[in-house]
């Protein structure tokens, strides 16, 4: 898709659209370069989106906030017209009382050509002014805390340069000239009174007395390719380690839910759809929902109005009723979580368990001399849970949310829910994946409790049917179904989705024919065996009409989802002592599991230049042209040609590449810049206590080109037709970021090291090895 295009009164829309179509045509030609194995199938059509444009633009005088004004770093002209941008650019030349408009003489106002911009001046028009007048201008804004941040930053500052501040009040903006940038931002960046130089793209600063100018230039080589944004790095907590102790306790209340839908067909004029690859086919409307609140056994007897069995509702207002129902349940859970039961006196067995405990059951670390060992208990039931560090015990609190799980929430059910969450003015929090898909979203129901909607598919990316087939046991099903019913349900069921085009169809009293179970969208049909199975289900569950068959189908899906995810929770609690219901996705769960098992403390990078250097060295899948066909002259085969050398084809593959890499020594602490002169690559072992990432210049000797042609060393990130690719090539490398192990391998095979530009040194060890090997053994 094209970028948003600003259209104002003077804009020639025909020219804008023509340029947009040219851009799309270029993208069409580049489509196959965008991603590996992609090819263009067809263009379905074009969509034009029109939004109201509210640009940032300066106009009339606005007083500076007191904290900014007292720094005496800015000149704020008190204009009452709309030309504050013009005054801000010219303020540099007014030496006495520059804040007065009367000081801006007609000659001064003509110093630059302002004819190609409008007043008030939008931010995007400044580039036109710069180009016409050979001037460079940086623009900064103020956030709610009155901290400065970059809005528009030039890649190169010209001899004629300005720094401007754009402030806002009541949706009115105003440009102000910054006459001393360092004075404006110094106290924002550091309490140290030493002189600094600052990267205006990210606000990283360097002290002049410590070689700040040279460090700034080195930093800009990495930072100039990034969009301007103020970077804030951690200062009070330089290490990350496992601290989420509460996630090791099982959440007492978890909801599993699902919707069923009416699929209304959409009628089309056939003449309008002849040349279209895609047309709207059906409109989905929620017709029913089922939810099941799974509670832990120890709180099941606490009095409440929470439904004990699966709750099902069918009707035209299913989505609205679901929100009301889940809100009521969340309010009940919130009340229960406020209980504070005293600890029940320990039994002799529990006291012995406490006294003999050598490690904290929460963080997994051993009790050390001087550690305070305490008895942790459940504040809802009063039951003893285990021996813990006092510090860990104090961190554990009851959850502030009710997790509600759907399978494929992001792709389907979320659309029904989000539309109905605005029933009051309480906050909605969203973690987006794309513009239309959400990883999770939450709705506050009171000041300290919310409903959190989650997707089990982000933990178990497979169909519900395949997950059911992989279940080792069905113990939870026995609470709702007898043995015969369980046998029926564990076989994949079928449902006539395309047949249900209205609520009236739910009143049909017989199972639809096998033809009605076909899916026209996917051109798929069910088998006779599938239909016979559906008949048996209808009979065994005594369905009176298709609505009841739908209810049964929905209820069983929700129960299966609860069984599957509860089994996953059981396994994860047993193997990694963490409850997945605390997390949004599997990667988040895996990260905490690694920190807990390895007890590693990872140092957080506090130098943004280091982060930029590491990011520049990130690798991925290489771009290559593979040989798809190879013919061998195998002497053991009938078509062997004795006049040619005998050759063989060998297929080679490497398993567990990620696992192999992760058990190697990895950076974890003591990140520091060192002089290139301190590095002797020949003496550094692969398993050394210290590792290095280097910025180097390399030569690729021509005599190696033929030998290395199939797979050159050290692939490089290159832009090809605006697409970023990781390309193995035979040219020299300049400012190439590389890990010392990869560099040594390349040097052993003849690559020539011309120069080491920068070196990042760090302490390393195999801190991931126990985690990788532990999980590998669990899979075995």
SULJO-V170621 format. One record per backbone hydrogen bond with DSSP energy under -0.5 kcal/mol. CO is the residue of the C=O (numbers start at 0). NH is the residue of the N-H. Records with the same first field share a line. If there is no record, write none. Layout:
CO: NH  NH
//
This chain:
4: 6
7: 10
10: 12
11: 15
12: 16
13: 17
14: 18
15: 19
16: 20
17: 21
18: 22
19: 23
20: 24
21: 25
22: 26
23: 27
24: 28
25: 29
26: 30
27: 30
29: 32  33
30: 33  34
34: 37
41: 43
46: 48
51: 53
54: 56
55: 122
56: 172
57: 119  120
58: 83
64: 67  68
65: 69
67: 70  72
68: 71
72: 178  179
73: 75
74: 76  176
76: 78
78: 60
81: 119
82: 86
83: 87
84: 88
85: 89
86: 90
89: 92
90: 93
92: 94
96: 99
98: 77
99: 102
100: 103
102: 104
104: 108
105: 109
106: 109
107: 110
111: 113
113: 116
119: 121
120: 57
121: 124
122: 125
123: 126
124: 127  128
125: 129
126: 130
127: 131
128: 132
129: 133  134
135: 161
137: 163
138: 150  151
139: 165
140: 148
142: 145
146: 142
148: 140
151: 138
155: 157
158: 160
159: 135
161: 137
162: 177
163: 139
164: 166  175
165: 141
166: 173
168: 171
171: 168
172: 58
173: 166
175: 164
176: 74  178
179: 183
180: 184
181: 185
184: 187  188
185: 188  189
194: 207
196: 205
197: 199
198: 202
200: 228
201: 230
203: 198
205: 196
206: 209  211
207: 210
210: 214
211: 215
212: 216
213: 217
214: 218
215: 219
216: 220
217: 221
218: 221  222
219: 223
221: 224
222: 225
230: 232
237: 603
239: 601
242: 244
243: 246
244: 247
245: 248
246: 578
251: 295
252: 402
253: 293
254: 404
255: 291
257: 289
259: 286  287
261: 263  284
263: 282
264: 266
267: 269
268: 271  272
269: 272
270: 273
272: 275
280: 265
281: 283
282: 263
284: 261
285: 317
286: 314
287: 259
288: 312
289: 257
290: 310
291: 255  293
292: 294
293: 253
295: 298  299
296: 299
298: 301
309: 311
310: 290
312: 288
314: 317
316: 320
317: 321
318: 322
319: 323
320: 324
321: 325
322: 326
323: 327
324: 328
325: 329
326: 330
327: 331
328: 332
329: 333
330: 334
331: 335
332: 336
333: 337
334: 337
335: 338
346: 350
347: 351
348: 352
349: 353
350: 354
351: 355
352: 356
353: 356
357: 366
359: 363
364: 359
367: 370
370: 372
371: 389
373: 375  387
375: 384  385
377: 381
378: 340
381: 343
382: 377
385: 375
386: 360
387: 373
388: 392
389: 393
390: 394
391: 394  395
392: 395
399: 449
400: 402
401: 451
402: 254  404
403: 453
404: 256
405: 407  408  455  456
407: 411  412
408: 413
411: 414
412: 415  416
413: 417
414: 418
416: 419
417: 420
420: 423
426: 443
428: 441
429: 431
430: 438  439
433: 432
436: 432  433
439: 430
440: 452
441: 428
442: 450
445: 448
448: 444  445
449: 401  451
450: 442  452
451: 403
452: 440
453: 405  455
454: 457
455: 458  459
457: 585
459: 461
462: 466
463: 467
464: 468
465: 469
467: 470
473: 476  477
474: 477
475: 478
476: 479  480
481: 485
482: 486
483: 487
484: 488
485: 489
487: 490
494: 496
495: 498  499
496: 499
498: 500
499: 262
501: 504
502: 505
503: 506
504: 507
505: 546
507: 545
512: 515
513: 516
514: 517
517: 519
518: 522  523
523: 518
526: 530
527: 531
528: 532
529: 533
530: 534
531: 535
532: 536
533: 537
534: 538
535: 539
536: 540
537: 542
538: 541
544: 548
545: 549
546: 550
547: 551
548: 552
549: 553
550: 554
551: 555
552: 556
553: 557
554: 558
555: 559
556: 560
557: 561
558: 562
559: 563
560: 564
561: 565
562: 566
563: 567
564: 568
565: 569
566: 570
567: 571
568: 572
569: 573
570: 574
571: 575  576  577
572: 576
577: 579
578: 581
579: 582
584: 588
585: 589
586: 590
587: 591
588: 592
589: 593
590: 594
591: 595
592: 596
593: 597
594: 598
599: 601
600: 602
601: 239
605: 607
606: 609  610
607: 611
608: 612
609: 613
610: 614
611: 615
612: 616
613: 616
614: 617
621: 623
622: 727
623: 625
625: 627
631: 633
632: 634  646
633: 636
636: 639
639: 641
640: 643
647: 649
649: 651
652: 654
655: 659
656: 660
657: 661
658: 662
660: 663
665: 764
667: 602
668: 762
671: 760
673: 758
674: 677
675: 678
677: 679
678: 680
679: 682  683
680: 683
682: 684
684: 687
688: 763
690: 761
691: 739
692: 759
693: 695  737
694: 756  757
695: 735
696: 753  754
697: 732
698: 700  751
700: 703
701: 704
703: 707
704: 708
705: 708
707: 710
715: 717  726
717: 719  724
719: 722
722: 719
724: 717  726
725: 622  727
726: 715  728
732: 697
735: 695  737
737: 693
738: 742
739: 743
740: 744
741: 745
742: 746
743: 747
744: 748
745: 748  750
746: 749
751: 698  753
754: 696  756
757: 694
758: 673  760
759: 692
760: 671
761: 690
762: 667  668
764: 665  766
765: 768
767: 771
768: 772
769: 773
770: 774
771: 775
772: 776
773: 777
774: 778
775: 779
//
